């Protein structure tokens, strides 16, 4: 008589062994009092901020900075950060807050999400299936990022019905190859279902894409897709220079 196996029954969590990335989109608003500091103090604070970013980048955290100055009144800086350890992202936020500049930066908005391979099949470009589970950012001059919430009715549709609706969505997206979509997942981690980040060099193309997507069947199932944040990519030094000090 054979003995029963001592191996645990596989669960979805144990079967999926691919490492997943934690993603934060962290936005900051500058306290205007910082601009009234002596120039040397402002320069020192910026240098401390840059050092923190560079130290975490060198140890494996992906950090892509954007400036929102003049584009929105409620945010000045966006840091798109990716790491396989959530704790490191928290540690970086703490280190930023301790810098001379960080003392004058108020967190104005933050989105938390995870990377995950899509459950929908891209029938036009099947090779996308191999790369959509990993986020590789920083491929465009501009970023357009927003939280996304679908209706509960969407999730109650049969999977084949949802795939059919997404086929239309994917077809429209492929008409705009200059716009790169990054879909990240927030279920149970944050208020939204997804955080989507579009990268590209042409805001005109992105606007046309969004207008066309509004006319697709999938648009019926959208609860919320705001606030929409537009940022301009640059080195951390260049982004900090847009603060005006």
C-alpha positions as CSV (number, residue, x, y, z in Angstrom):
1,X,0.0,0.0,0.0
2,X,1.4,3.3,-1.0
3,X,1.7,6.1,1.5
4,X,-0.2,9.3,0.9
5,X,1.8,12.2,-0.5
6,X,3.1,14.7,2.0
7,X,3.3,17.4,-0.7
8,X,0.8,20.2,-0.1
9,X,-2.0,20.6,-2.6
10,X,-1.0,23.4,-5.1
11,X,-2.9,26.7,-4.7
12,X,-3.0,29.6,-7.1
13,X,-0.5,31.4,-5.0
14,X,1.9,28.5,-4.9
15,X,1.6,27.7,-8.6
16,X,2.3,31.2,-9.8
17,X,6.0,31.5,-8.9
18,X,6.9,34.5,-11.1
19,X,8.1,37.4,-9.0
20,X,5.7,40.3,-9.1
21,X,6.6,44.0,-9.0
22,X,5.2,46.5,-6.5
23,X,4.5,49.8,-8.2
24,X,3.8,53.2,-6.7
25,X,2.9,56.4,-8.4
26,X,3.9,59.0,-5.7
27,X,2.9,62.6,-6.2
28,X,4.2,65.6,-4.2
29,X,3.1,69.2,-3.9
30,X,5.8,71.8,-3.0
31,X,5.2,74.2,-0.1
32,X,5.9,77.7,-1.6
33,X,7.8,78.5,1.6
34,X,10.7,76.5,0.1
35,X,11.3,79.0,-2.7
36,X,11.9,81.7,0.0
37,X,14.7,79.8,1.5
38,X,18.3,81.0,0.9
39,X,19.7,79.6,-2.4
40,X,22.4,77.5,-0.6
41,X,19.8,75.8,1.6
42,X,17.6,75.1,-1.5
43,X,20.5,73.6,-3.3
44,X,21.5,71.5,-0.4
45,X,18.0,70.1,-0.1
46,X,17.8,69.2,-3.8
47,X,21.2,67.5,-3.6
48,X,20.0,65.4,-0.6
49,X,16.8,64.4,-2.5
50,X,18.9,63.4,-5.6
51,X,21.2,61.4,-3.4
52,X,18.3,59.4,-2.0
53,X,16.9,58.7,-5.4
54,X,20.3,57.6,-6.8
55,X,21.0,55.4,-3.8
56,X,17.8,53.4,-4.2
57,X,18.2,53.3,-8.0
58,X,21.7,51.8,-7.6
59,X,20.4,49.2,-5.2
60,X,17.7,48.0,-7.6
61,X,14.6,50.2,-7.2
62,X,13.4,51.6,-10.5
63,X,12.6,55.3,-10.2
64,X,11.3,57.4,-13.1
65,X,10.8,61.1,-12.3
66,X,8.3,63.4,-13.9
67,X,7.4,67.1,-13.5
68,X,3.7,68.1,-13.3
69,X,4.6,71.8,-12.7
70,X,2.2,74.0,-14.7
71,X,0.2,70.9,-15.8
72,X,-1.9,70.5,-12.6
73,X,-2.4,72.8,-9.7
74,X,-2.4,70.0,-7.1
75,X,0.8,68.1,-8.0
76,X,4.4,69.2,-8.8
77,X,6.4,66.0,-8.9
78,X,5.6,62.4,-9.8
79,X,7.9,59.5,-9.0
80,X,7.0,56.2,-10.7
81,X,8.7,53.6,-8.5
82,X,9.0,49.8,-9.0
83,X,10.5,47.3,-6.6
84,X,10.1,43.6,-5.8
85,X,10.0,44.5,-2.1
86,X,7.2,46.8,-0.8
87,X,9.2,47.7,2.3
88,X,11.9,49.3,0.2
89,X,9.4,51.6,-1.4
90,X,8.3,52.6,2.1
91,X,11.9,53.1,3.2
92,X,12.5,55.3,0.2
93,X,9.5,57.5,1.1
94,X,10.9,57.9,4.6
95,X,14.3,58.8,3.4
96,X,12.9,61.4,1.0
97,X,10.9,63.0,3.8
98,X,14.1,63.5,5.8
99,X,15.9,65.5,3.1
100,X,16.0,69.3,3.2
101,X,13.7,69.4,0.2
102,X,11.4,66.6,1.5
103,X,10.6,68.8,4.5
104,X,8.7,71.0,2.1
105,X,7.1,68.4,-0.1
106,X,3.6,67.3,0.9
107,X,2.5,63.9,-0.5
108,X,-0.5,65.0,-2.6
109,X,-1.6,61.6,-4.1
110,X,-0.4,58.0,-4.2
111,X,-1.4,54.9,-6.1
112,X,-0.2,51.4,-5.1
113,X,-0.4,48.4,-7.4
114,X,1.2,45.1,-8.5
115,X,2.4,43.8,-11.9
116,X,0.4,40.8,-13.2
117,X,0.0,39.1,-16.5
118,X,-3.2,40.0,-18.3
119,X,-6.1,37.5,-18.3
120,X,-7.0,38.7,-21.8
121,X,-5.4,37.5,-25.0
122,X,-4.0,40.0,-27.5
123,X,-4.9,38.2,-30.7
124,X,-3.2,40.8,-32.9
125,X,0.2,40.7,-31.2
126,X,0.4,37.4,-29.2
127,X,4.0,38.1,-28.3
128,X,2.7,40.7,-25.9
129,X,1.7,37.9,-23.6
130,X,5.4,37.3,-22.6
131,X,6.1,40.9,-21.7
132,X,2.9,42.3,-20.1
133,X,3.6,40.7,-16.8
134,X,6.7,42.9,-16.2
135,X,6.6,46.7,-16.1
136,X,9.6,48.4,-17.9
137,X,8.9,52.1,-17.6
138,X,10.5,55.3,-18.9
139,X,10.0,54.8,-22.7
140,X,8.3,58.1,-23.5
141,X,8.7,61.8,-22.9
142,X,5.2,62.0,-21.4
143,X,3.2,60.0,-19.0
144,X,-0.6,59.8,-18.5
145,X,-1.6,57.9,-15.4
146,X,-4.9,57.4,-13.7
147,X,-6.7,54.9,-11.4
148,X,-9.4,52.8,-13.1
149,X,-12.5,51.1,-11.6
150,X,-14.9,48.9,-13.4
151,X,-18.5,48.1,-12.5
152,X,-19.3,44.9,-10.6
153,X,-21.4,43.9,-13.6
154,X,-18.2,43.7,-15.7
155,X,-16.8,41.0,-13.4
156,X,-20.1,39.0,-13.5
157,X,-19.9,38.7,-17.3
158,X,-18.8,35.4,-18.7
159,X,-15.0,35.4,-19.4
160,X,-15.6,34.8,-23.1
161,X,-17.9,37.8,-23.3
162,X,-15.3,40.0,-21.6
163,X,-12.6,38.7,-24.0
164,X,-14.9,39.7,-26.9
165,X,-15.3,43.2,-25.5
166,X,-11.6,43.5,-24.9
167,X,-10.8,42.4,-28.5
168,X,-12.4,45.7,-29.6
169,X,-10.5,47.6,-27.0
170,X,-7.2,45.9,-28.0
171,X,-7.9,46.6,-31.7
172,X,-8.3,50.3,-31.0
173,X,-5.1,50.4,-28.9
174,X,-3.1,48.8,-31.7
175,X,-4.1,51.7,-34.0
176,X,-1.8,53.9,-31.9
177,X,1.6,52.2,-31.7
178,X,3.2,55.4,-30.4
179,X,1.3,55.0,-27.1
180,X,2.6,52.3,-24.7
181,X,0.1,51.0,-22.1
182,X,1.2,49.8,-18.7
183,X,-1.6,48.1,-16.8
184,X,-1.0,47.4,-13.1
185,X,-3.4,45.8,-10.6
186,X,-4.6,47.2,-7.3
187,X,-7.3,44.7,-6.2
188,X,-7.3,44.6,-2.4
189,X,-4.3,46.9,-2.1
190,X,-5.7,50.3,-2.9
191,X,-9.1,51.9,-3.7
192,X,-9.0,51.3,-7.5
193,X,-9.0,48.0,-9.5
194,X,-6.2,49.1,-11.7
195,X,-3.7,51.9,-12.3
196,X,-3.0,52.5,-15.9
197,X,0.0,54.4,-17.2
198,X,0.4,55.4,-20.8
199,X,3.8,56.5,-22.1
200,X,4.5,58.3,-25.4
201,X,6.0,61.2,-27.2
202,X,2.7,62.5,-28.6
203,X,0.0,63.9,-26.4
204,X,-2.1,64.3,-29.6
205,X,-2.0,60.5,-30.2
206,X,-3.0,59.8,-26.6
207,X,-5.9,62.2,-26.8
208,X,-7.2,60.6,-30.0
209,X,-6.8,57.1,-28.5
210,X,-8.8,58.0,-25.4
211,X,-11.6,59.6,-27.5
212,X,-11.9,56.5,-29.6
213,X,-11.9,54.2,-26.6
214,X,-14.9,56.1,-25.2
215,X,-16.9,54.8,-28.1
216,X,-16.2,51.1,-27.4
217,X,-18.5,48.7,-25.6
218,X,-16.1,48.4,-22.7
219,X,-16.7,52.0,-21.8
220,X,-20.1,51.1,-20.5
221,X,-18.5,49.3,-17.6
222,X,-16.3,52.2,-16.3
223,X,-17.1,53.6,-12.9
224,X,-14.1,55.9,-12.5
225,X,-11.0,56.8,-14.4
226,X,-9.9,60.1,-12.7
227,X,-7.9,61.9,-11.6
228,X,-5.7,61.9,-14.7
229,X,-2.1,62.9,-14.2
230,X,0.0,64.2,-17.0
231,X,3.8,64.5,-16.4
232,X,6.9,65.3,-18.4
233,X,9.9,62.9,-18.0
234,X,13.3,64.2,-17.2
235,X,16.4,63.4,-15.1
236,X,15.8,63.8,-11.4
237,X,18.0,67.0,-11.5
238,X,15.9,68.4,-14.4
239,X,12.6,67.6,-12.7
240,X,13.7,69.3,-9.4
241,X,14.8,72.4,-11.4
242,X,11.2,72.8,-12.6
243,X,10.3,73.6,-8.9
244,X,11.7,77.1,-9.6
245,X,14.3,77.3,-6.8
